[in-house]
Amino acid sequence: MENYQRFCDLLHTQPICPITEDFLVQMASIPIKTSNPVELKELLFNKYKIEIPVMPLNENYFIRYSINAYNSQEDLDVLYKACKI
């Protein structure tokens, strides 16, 4: 849950749900401001080796991370550093 707020703070966006275990467990969608979601997805993959959905919804875009057996906090830290740019 700490990651969700950390990403929202970094991206200057508002959470789309309450930050509680009722809403956030292993997956979270975070609003991201981008004019070119395809380019963002390609950049994250090609430069940082991050495979992450960049999804449209009602003229907004979201990245969705998942923490599971194949991802770790270190992976989220890499995504966080990539989003700083």
N, C-alpha and C positions, 0 to 999 in steps of 0.2 A: 504494500500500500504506500510505503514511503516513496517508491519509485514513481508512482503515478503523479504525486504532487511535485516531485522533483522535476519531472519532464514538463508538466504544465507551467511551472515557474520558469524554466529555461526557455520554453517556446512562447511565453507570454499568452497562454490560452487558459481557458476556464475548464475545470473538470466537467464531464458530461453526465456524471453520476456522483452520488455521495461516495466519499472515500471511506468505505467500511467493508468488512469481510462479506457482508450480504451482497455487495455489488462487485467487488474485486477479489478474485482468488488467484487464478493462474494467468488470466488474460486481461488486457486493458486496451481500450481504444483511446488515443490521445489526439485532440485536435491539433492540426499543424497547418500553418499558413504557407501555401505554396501556389504559384501560378502555373507550375508545370509538374504535376505529380509523377508523370512518366520519367521525366528527367531526374527527379528526386530519387525515385526507386532505383533507377540505373546507377546513379551516383553512389548510393549507399551500397549497392551490390558490387560495382566495379572497383571502387576505391577502398571500401572498408570491409568487403566480403560479408555484408549484412543482408540477409534475405528477410524482408519484412513487407507485409501488405501496406500499400498506400491506397486507401479506399475513399471513394467519393460518397457523399450523402448530402442531398439538399444544398448543392453548391458549396459544400465544405469538404475538407479532406481530413483523413485520420490515419495515423500509423497505429498498428496493432501489434503489441508485443505479447509473447507468451513465455511464461516460465514453466518449464516441464523438465522431463528427464534429459532432454537434448539441449537445454539452454541453462545458463547460470547467471548469477549476479554479475560476473565478469563480462558476460556478453552484453548485458544491459549497460554496463559502464562504457563499453566500446560504442554502443549506440548513442549514449549520452554525449560522449566526446565528439562523435560525428555530427550530432545535431547542433553543437556549439558553433559550427562553421557557417 
